[in-house]
Structure formats: structure tokens, C-alpha cells
Amino acid sequence: MKIGIVISTTRPSRIGHRVAGWIASQAPEGVTAEVVDLAEVALPFFADSAHPKLGRYTEPATIAWAERVSGYDAMIFTVAEYNGGYPAPLKNAIDALYPEWNDLPVGVVGYGWGGAGRAVTALRPVLENIKAVRVDGPALTFGTHLTPEGEFLTDARDLAVPALYADLAARVPARV
């Protein structure tokens, strides 16, 4: 099984790479976990002329993104909270595609003050609309689980990441 772990932020001061790396380090045997940095994906905003629902992409960045997403059995979004919502690069990465998300198991791991609870909640209807299979992961809070600089304060093994991987794996066979 191959899982993409998406860093939802692109700010230079971000800590998403630390959260994504921590999640990847807990991949069980038989799972290839690949960190996907949206800063490197560099998708333009709504550059394709056809609606994403049709899956007829013309922009090279969108085509490459569609191929990359299609290569995963599941994905995990690491979600920071910006002003009560999730980062615009993540929304753009989701909105650029449509058929590739259908029935794809997508785990959600929030991090930040309050575990990114508002951002994770705001993401729920978006994932429902694209017909992704949402799987909730742990909520990592500053001061309890990690510092605002991304240093982990606790042994993360007890924070439900193994259960997240198991839940995603259980939902993969539903994709045909």
C-alpha cells in the first residue's frame, strides 16, 4: 500500500514537514509513506478551462498532480489552522481535481492551537463533496503534543497514528 502524506502549508516558517515526517516514520510494515509537499507541487489557481469534475486537465501542473494522486492508495492531510480555517494551498490542491478523490481514503491530522479543530471541521464538507472517504486522525495541540516550532513533547506512538494507518488500510479495498 502506498500513502501520500500531504503538507498543507507553504509558508517558509511552517512546521508541517515535521508533522508529516513524524507520521511517515510510523508507517507500518508493508506501507510506503511518501511526504507530498504542496510547496513543490506548485499548482496554479483554477488554470484548467474544463471543470475538474470532468477530469480533462490541460495544465501540466494539474496533469502531474492528478497522476500523483492517482498513484496513492490513500492520503493523509496534515492540516494546520490559519484564521479558523485550513490553508489555501490545500483547498487549491483539492479543488484542482475531482475523479481522483472519489472513494480515496483520506486521513486528517490536525495540528496547532486546539489541534486545528476548526480547520479540520471546515474540511469535512469539502471531502464529502469530492466523495473522498474521510478518516479522522489525531489532533496535535501546541503545548501538549508539540511546540509551535514543531518539536514533539511526547512520545507520539500513543497518539492514534497506528490506528489511522489501520483504518486507512481497511478502507483501501473499497477502491476499485
C-alpha positions in Angstrom: 0.0 0.0 0.0 1.2 3.5 -0.9 0.1 6.5 1.1 0.8 10.2 0.4 1.2 12.4 3.4 0.4 16.0 2.3 2.0 19.0 3.9 -0.9 21.5 3.7 1.1 24.7 4.2 3.7 26.5 2.1 4.8 29.3 4.4 8.6 29.5 4.9 8.1 29.2 8.7 5.8 26.2 8.6 6.2 23.1 10.7 4.1 20.8 8.5 7.2 18.9 7.3 7.9 17.9 10.8 4.4 16.6 11.4 4.4 14.8 8.0 7.8 13.2 8.7 6.6 12.1 12.1 3.5 10.4 10.6 5.6 8.8 7.8 8.0 7.4 10.4 5.2 5.4 11.9 4.1 3.7 8.7 3.6 0.0 9.4 5.4 -2.7 7.5 4.0 -3.1 4.0 3.1 0.6 3.7 5.2 3.1 1.7 4.6 6.5 3.1 5.7 9.4 0.9 5.6 13.0 2.0 3.9 15.3 -0.5 5.0 18.9 -0.2 2.4 21.3 -1.7 5.1 23.9 -2.0 6.8 21.7 -4.5 3.6 20.7 -6.3 3.0 24.4 -7.2 -0.5 24.2 -8.6 -1.9 27.4 -10.3 -5.3 28.5 -9.1 -8.0 27.2 -11.5 -5.9 27.3 -14.6 -7.7 24.5 -16.5 -10.6 25.6 -18.7 -12.8 22.5 -18.1 -14.4 21.8 -14.7 -12.3 19.4 -12.6 -15.3 17.1 -12.3 -14.8 16.2 -16.0 -11.2 15.1 -15.3 -10.0 16.7 -18.6 -6.9 18.5 -17.4 -4.8 20.6 -19.8 -2.3 22.3 -17.5 1.0 20.4 -17.0 0.9 21.0 -13.2 -2.7 19.8 -12.9 -1.9 16.7 -15.0 1.1 15.9 -12.9 -0.9 16.4 -9.7 -3.7 14.1 -11.0 -1.2 11.4 -11.8 0.5 11.7 -8.5 -2.8 11.5 -6.5 -3.9 8.5 -8.6 -0.7 6.7 -7.7 -1.7 6.5 -4.0 -4.0 4.0 -2.3 -4.8 6.6 0.4 -3.6 10.0 1.6 -3.2 11.8 4.9 -3.6 15.5 5.1 -1.6 17.3 7.8 -3.8 20.3 8.5 -2.7 23.5 10.1 -5.2 26.1 11.2 -5.0 29.6 9.6 -7.5 32.1 10.9 -10.0 29.4 11.8 -9.7 27.5 8.5 -7.3 25.3 6.6 -4.6 26.6 4.4 -5.4 27.8 0.9 -2.8 25.6 -0.8 -4.7 22.5 0.5 -8.0 23.8 -0.8 -6.4 24.5 -4.2 -4.9 21.1 -4.3 -8.2 19.5 -3.6 -10.2 21.8 -5.9 -7.9 21.2 -8.9 -9.0 17.6 -9.2 -12.2 15.6 -8.8 -12.4 12.0 -10.1 -9.0 11.2 -8.4 -10.5 11.9 -5.0 -13.6 9.7 -5.4 -13.5 6.9 -2.9 -9.9 7.7 -2.0 -9.4 7.2 1.8 -8.1 10.4 3.2 -6.8 10.7 6.8 -6.9 14.0 8.5 -4.3 15.0 11.2 -4.8 18.5 12.6 -2.1 20.4 14.4 -1.8 23.7 16.2 -3.6 25.6 19.0 -6.7 23.5 19.7 -5.4 20.7 17.4 -6.7 22.7 14.4 -10.2 21.7 15.3 -11.9 24.5 13.3 -9.8 23.7 10.2 -10.5 20.0 10.5 -14.2 20.7 10.9 -14.2 23.0 7.8 -12.5 20.3 5.8 -15.3 17.8 6.4 -17.9 19.1 3.8 -15.2 19.6 1.2 -14.1 15.9 1.5 -17.7 14.8 1.4 -18.3 16.8 -1.8 -15.4 15.3 -3.6 -16.5 11.9 -2.4 -13.3 11.1 -0.5 -13.5 8.6 2.3 -12.6 10.7 5.4 -10.7 9.0 8.3 -10.0 11.2 11.3 -6.6 11.0 12.9 -5.1 12.6 16.0 -5.4 16.3 16.8 -1.9 17.5 17.9 -2.0 20.5 20.1 0.7 23.1 20.9 1.9 22.8 24.5 0.7 19.3 24.9 2.0 17.3 21.9 4.4 19.7 20.2 5.8 23.2 20.4 4.8 26.0 17.9 8.3 25.3 16.3 7.3 21.7 15.6 9.3 19.9 18.3 7.4 16.9 19.7 6.8 17.0 23.5 5.5 13.5 24.0 6.2 10.0 22.6 3.9 10.2 19.6 3.3 6.5 19.3 0.3 6.7 21.6 -1.5 9.4 19.6 -3.5 7.1 17.3 -1.3 7.2 14.2 -1.1 3.4 14.1 -4.9 3.3 14.3 -5.1 5.8 11.5 -2.9 3.7 9.2 -5.0 0.6 10.1 -8.3 2.4 9.4 -7.0 3.7 6.0 -5.8 0.2 5.1 -9.2 -1.2 5.9 -10.8 1.2 3.5 -8.5 0.8 0.6 -10.1 -2.4 -0.8 -13.3 -0.3 -1.4 -11.4 1.4 -4.3 -11.8 -0.5 -7.5 
